[in-house]
Amino acid sequence: MKLLLIYCKSFGFKPTIKTVNNEPVKTTPAYYENIQAAFIQIEQKDTEREHEVEKKLLKNLKWICGKNQVNKVILHSFAHLSESKAEPDFTKQFFIRIEERMKNAGYEVKHTPFGYFLDLQLDAPGFSLARVFKDI
């Protein structure tokens, strides 16, 4: 798994092009303030170690939220951090589990529409832990 974490003063998106055929049509834009964005690439090898990867991802999300003093996270499937990609169905189910577990831990969790290219708008300040990359 590849993980790019970006703290955002503001984060907005608008669905543009659907890339996964069996996903429902999404056209509604969204905008959030003071949020931790998590750009997540689930790789093929992660399907064989999903429990370990899930545990490490949760640990990293909680850690960065604590460091950046936020309780709001937006999960974004970002299939451009690696050439290796898990199947879309596996990735979507993985994201659902992460969202549920983060909510159960008291976090407010949002997500971008799965299976879409998006117009993104973000305001990310330049301080030490505003941008973190992890190879899990």
Secondary structure, 3 states (H helix, E strand, C coil): CEEEEEEEEEEEEEEEEECCCCCCCCCCCEEEEEEEEEEEECCHHHHHCHHHHHHHHHHHHHHHHHHCCCCEEEEEECCCCCCCCCCHHHHHHHHHHHHHHHHHCCCEEEECCCCEEEEEEEECCCCHHHEEEEEC
